[in-house]
Amino acid sequence: MSNPRQLLADYNIAPKKSLGQNFLHDPNALNRILESAELPPHATILEIGPGTGALTKVLAQAAARVITIETDERLRPILENELAPYDNITIIWDDFLKLDLPTLLADTDYYVVANVPYYITSKIIRKLLDAPIRPQRIVLTVQKEVADRIIAKTGATSLLTVSVQFFGHPTLVTRLNPAVFWPRPDVESAVIRIDVYNQPIVEVPDIVTFFDVVRAGFSQKRKQLKNALSSGLHLENDVINQLLTESGIDARRRAETLTLEEWATLSRVYADITTQI
């Protein structure tokens, strides 16, 4: 396994904090990530942020195809050299958040396995789950705090929790010692796995309406649900009272206490009421 510190030194490249570059290199951690992904032999893998290619090489040995996306052009000579022996790897030099995923992965069942930049983790997950063609499974190395928010239970949920659990079932695979990265990150890390549903497990009028209601509910998290929804949905109090009454939800509750099914109920009732206004 190539040492990222030595590789970068050989090419006179310094990691950029602005790009969230902490390169995962420990063989045991890489193999644990691969095992947790449970990839079929024919799998197409999308990797975001290959860094020096350590995880990319492990994935290429287990899957039929690896598409890896890197935005830092300074890493081009390292990746082209390190990944040259593998003919099933495609490197795309671009910003993942700007990519057109439907064009890149048209009619392809794919899996996402990546050690992503922590500062854009939520944006990456949102892009993957909002895509017309969603991955079969997502395995990401993320900040431990973000992993905890993703797997949170009712009573401690957030907009991120609901956004992920609406589309898939998340589990915490393992925590990672900072020593498995170089440079060592200043935060705790964890590997999260999301098994993406073919269809959301709750009935909603449509995804846009559902998330309009959820975002409104979490828009003022410290406030009671009645006040947060009134402000976020721009509706009068009597309409919000009707919405909560018909949904069977106490107006004094706060957003983090609602279950996924209760959010779905709210969105269905909201859709019915607003069509009558």
N, C-alpha and C positions, 0 to 999 in steps of 0.2 A: 504494500500500500504506500503510495507516494505521500510524503510529508508535506502538507500545504505550506508550512513555514519555510521549508527549504525551497520548494517550488517557486514561491513568490519571490524569495530572495534571489534565486537564480535569474529571474526575469526582471529584477529590480522593480517589483510591484509591492506597494503597501496597501493593506486592507483599508477600505473606506468606511468609516462609521456612518457617513451619510447614506450609504447603500445597505447598511445593516449587515456587513460582511463578517460573519463568524463561521469559518469553514469546518464542517463536520468531517472527522477523519478516522475516528476509532473503529476498527473492524467489527468489534462486538456490537456496537451501537448500530452500525450500518446493516449488519445481518439481522438484528432485531427488527429494524424498520422493514426490511425486505420480507421477513417472515410474517409480520403483522399485516402486510398488504395482501397476502394469500392470492398471488397472481396466477392466473391460468397461463399455460405455456404460450398461447397465442396472443397474449395481452399486448395492447398498445399503451405505452406509458407516457404521460405528460409530466415533465419535471420542470419546476420553476426555480431558477437560480442554481445552476450546477456548480458554481464556484470553480474549484480546481478539478472537478470531475470524479471525486471519490464515490459518491452515491451513484452517479451515472453509470460507472463501470459495473457496479454490483447489479444494477437494474438491467443492464444490457445482457448480462449473463443469464438472466432469468426470464426475460420477455422477448417477444418477437420483434418489437419495435420500440424505440425510445425517442421521443421528441423533447428536446431540452431547450429552454428559453433563457437566454442570458442577455442582460442589458449593458454589462461592463465590457466594452471592446478591448480594454487592456488585457483581459484574460484570453483573448483569441489565440495567441501562440501556445499558451499552456493547454487549453482544451483541444486544439487541433492536434497537438502532439500526443497528449495523454489518451485521447479517444480514437486515434488513428487506427488501432488494430480492430476496431469494432465497425462492421459494415451495416449494423442495424440502428445506428444513432444518427439522428438529424439535429444539427445545431441551428437554432434560429436566433439571430442577433437583433433583439427588439425588446421593448418594454412590454411585459406580459399584460399589463392593465390596458394597453392600447391595441392588443391583438384582436382580430376578428376570429373568435373561436369556432363559430359555425363553418367558416370557410376552411380553417385549418384542420378541423376534425369532422368534416361532413360525413354523415352516415357511418361513423366509427364508434364502436363501444370502446371506451378508454378508461384508464385508471390514472389518478394523480398521486404521485409520490414525490415529496420534495422537502428540503430544508429551506424554508422561505424566510425572506427578510422580515423580522418581527414587526417593524414599524408599519408594514402594509398588509399584515396577516388578514385583518378583517376585510379589506378591499379585495384581496385575492379570493377569499372564501365566497364573498358576495358575488364576484364575477363568475366563479365556477357554478354556483347554485342558481344564478339568474340566467345562465346560458340556455338557449333552446335545446341543446344536447348536453345533458349533465353527465358527469363521470359516473361510473359504476361504484367507485369507492375512492375516498380521499384519505391519504395518510400524510400528515404534515408534522414537522418538527416546529413547535411554536413556543412562545413564552408560556411558562406554567400558569401565570395569572389568566391568560387568554383561554388556555385549556380548561381551567376551572369554570370560567364563565360559560363556555360552550356546553359543558356537561352538567351545569347547575340544575338542581331540582326545584320544583315549585316552592316559592317562598324566597328564593334568592336569584330569580331569573333576570335577564336583561334583554334588550332588543337583539343582541347577538345570539343569546340562547334560543329565543323563539325563531329567529331567522334560520338557524342551523337545524333545529329539531323539527321544524315544519317540513324540511326537505329530506332529512335523514336521521339515522340513529348514531349518535356520537359515543365513543368510549375512549377512556384514557388508557393508552397502551403501556407507557412507562415514563418515568422521570429520567432525565439525563444529567449526569455529572458535568459541570462546566469544563472539566478537563478533556472531554471528548471533542471540544471545539478549539480552533485557533483562529484569532485570538479568543481567549476565554470571555464569554459574555458576562455582563454585570448582573444578569437576572437568571432566575431558575428556568429551566427548559423542560419540555415534555413532548412526547409523541402522541398525537391524537388521530383516531381513526373515525371516519364518518362513512357509514354504509348508506348510500343514497337510495331513497325509495323510488320505485317506478312512478308512483303517484303519491302526493301528500296523504298522510294517514288521517287527516280530518277533512270534513266537507266544508268548502268555502264557496262563496258566490263567484269569486275569481281572485287570483293572487294579488292583483293591484289593490283591490278593495280590502282584502285581508290585511295587507301590510300598511295601508293607510290608517286603519284602526289601531294596529299594534304600535306604529310609530307615534300616533297621537297619545296612546296610553302611556308610553314611556317618555313622552316629551317633557314632562315635569314629574320626574320619578318620586320626588319627596311629597308630592300632593296626592290627595285622594283621587281615585279613578274618575269620579264625577267631574272634578275640576280640570284634570288633565285632558279628558276627552272633550270637554266643552271648549277648551282653549285650542287643542290640536285639531279638532274637526270643524271648528268655527260654527258651532250650533248653540242655540238657546238652551237654557237650563231645562225647560220643560221637555224639549226633544231628547236631551241626554237622560233625563229621568225616565222617559218612556223607553229609551233604548236599554237602560240597565234593568228596568222592571221586567220588560218582556224577555230579557236574556237571563233573568233569575240571578243577577249578580248584585251584591250589596254595594251601593254607591260609595261607601266609606273605605272600601278595600283599595289597595295600591297595586300597581301594575305587576310587580314582581310576585304577587300571590296568585295570579291567574294561571290556570292550566292551559295547555294548548287547545283543548276542546272548548274551553270557555272563550278563548280568543276567537275561535271559529264561530261559535254561537253569536258572539257580539258582531262579527262581520256579516253574518247572514241577516240578523235583525236590522243592522245598520243599512244594508242594501235594500231591504224591504221598506224601511221607514223613509229613506231618502228618495225613493221612487214616488212616494206619495206627497212629498213636500212641493 
